[in-house]
Amino acid sequence: MTILRRAISLRLREALHGYGFIALWIVGFSLFTLFPLIETFRYSLHQVTVTAEGIRLDFVQWANYTRALFTDPNFIELVIGYAIETLVSVPIVLIFSMIIALFLNLNFKFKGLFRTIFFLPVVITSGPVIRELTAQGATSAPGIANIPAVAEFIAQLPRTLRNPTEYLLTSFILILWFSGVQILIYLSSLQKVDKSIYEAAAIDGASAWEAYWKITLPSLSTANIVNAVYTVITLSHFSENKVIQYVYNQTYAVQGGIGYASAMAFLYFAVMTVLLGIVYLFLAQQAKRERN
Amino acid sequence: MQTLRRFNPDWLKSLLFGSRTRSGLVFVVLIYALLIAIGFVYLYPLLFMFVTSLKSPSDLLNPMVQWVPTEFYTGNYEKAYRVLNYPNTLMASILVSVVPSLIQTFVASLVGYGLARYRFWGRNIALLLILATFIIPPQNTVIPQMLTYKEQGLLGSPWALILPAMLAQGYKSAIFILIFYQSFLSLPKVLEEAARLDGASDLRIFLTIAIPSALPAFIVSFIFSVVWYWNETFLTSIFLEGGVTTLPMQLSRFVQAYENLYPPGTVNIFDRLNEAVKMSGTFLNIAPLLVMYFLLQRWFVESVERTGITGE
């Protein structure tokens, strides 16, 4: 009996100490995440007016949402553009960072220098810097976007294809710049692969090409998912993202206001979650197939 | 005849295409060529920025001058320095990124330690919610915070960034909590248990044993935190507007600030705002980060290995 009670009190003590360590987070999460999230949702159902003595809320049901979805000519277009751009960028980032990681996993001199170069953008990428560079045309794939034939070709494309292609050409380097962390994640997964598996495969007569598809790629499937999710989130949170800027501008606009901006923020969040889901499910499926 | 006999084709073949033990020359050259080419494309925006920032107005107009300016012209930097109000904004940026980072790193380590070392009800829920905070876009939570700060008169003061950091809700806090969670999880428990038997309190164990043994996680978290706070403009433009002005904030209103200093109608044509001045401003903006990166690059590029954040 006493032993049992002692065991319980020990566990209780451990739990209490654990809560002690995360107490700050519990308070912070409620104050700075949960409460504002609920509050933002409440705003999204109201017409919010900021007056001198505080804010006034007029309940409008789902009017802000229907306005964003059916009346606003810009919002839906921006969101569709964002979704397409993200779905175009994620594979590019993944493939590029995987190629670079495979290179950096080889043994050669100045490896550290190249690793330093490919991680550099993570350190310097901020909204205003990217805006200035894009404005000067410094982020486009050098030369390609300026060739008249290419411009001609793009102009011929139907609109749904034209926008992503244009985005791809004008922001090609920018997309690559989002690969820094992903390269490191791939690299660390590559280094965890047991070298003896490659030796065994080589003895069995497997070529380097076969070894890549049969050994390397399957062992990167977890890193694939981590990287894809990370890429979607970074792209979606980036302050130069057009949807984010639109929502931000609407917050202070006379026509829009806080209520409308809140509704759009939630719609955007929903779209982002769907994108995350698509990317995750696709890669998880892929990983499962490779394992079998 | 003799030279032909001495010439060993196998030797040449292994030199060029490699053997079982070492890679061949063709392969090595190919790798360097590819990496240099990709590296050039990758750094192209930076090179472009740097070269453009050194061009004098006449170089800018001269179509012959592409990559090498005809003179070493620093006039753009002098202008950008004044327009950015560099000493003030630089100090503001340092303050606004270093102070919250210090606090955020420490608090995140506390939370990560609690989650990694103690078993209690709701631990997995907490981990899940931390992941969720990483996903929630900032604009879904920022407006009520802004309104509360406004009520309390904190809008525009650094406290608007420090307060959330104190409560583990700073910028990207979730990542740092997970970094600490991972690294404490992988540390052996033996020392802590020994200390506990000797009667040390939990907080003391954390401060004297856990912190020193997780030092890499602390350094990595701190430097990444500084970099991300430095580059953050969405939150700063909402929380600090009208108060503190950071470097990126000043850069984003560069044109306006330039025209205040050099009114367009009154200055001569060479003092009009051109892309060289803008690029100088951009370069001044990232220069402190570049210095930091090249001093601490080991910690940056080995961060993933040192903290084991991928944690398969």
Interface residues (C-beta under 8 A of the other chain):
Chain A: R11 E14 A15 L16 H17 G18 Y19 G20 F21 I22 L24 W25 I26 V27 G28 F29 L31 F32 T33 F35 P36 L37 E39 T40 Y43 V50 G54 I55 I100 F103 L106 N107 F108 G112 F114 R115 T116 I117 F118 F119 L120 P121 V122 V123 I124 T125 S126 G127 P128 V129 R131 E132 L133 A135 Q136 A138 T139 A141 P142 I173 L176 W177 V181 L184 I185 L187 S188 S189 Q191 K192 T222 A223 V226 I233 S236 H237 S239 I244 V247 Y248 T251 I258 A261 S262 A265 F266 Y268 F269 M272 T273 L276
Chain B: S23 V28 I31 Y32 L34 L35 I38 G39 V41 Y42 L43 Y44 P45 L46 F48 M49 T52 V107 L110 V111 Y113 G114 L115 R117 Y118 R119 F120 W121 R123 A126 L129 I130 T133 F134 I135 I136 P137 P138 Q139 N140 T141 V142 I143 P144 Q145 L147 E151 L163 P164 M166 L167 A168 Q169 I177 D202 F206 V227 W230 N231 E232 T233 F234 I238 P248 M249 L251 S252 F254 E275 K278 M279 G281 T282 N285 I286 L289 L290 M292 Y293 F294 Q297 F300 V301 S303 V304 E305 I309 T310 E312
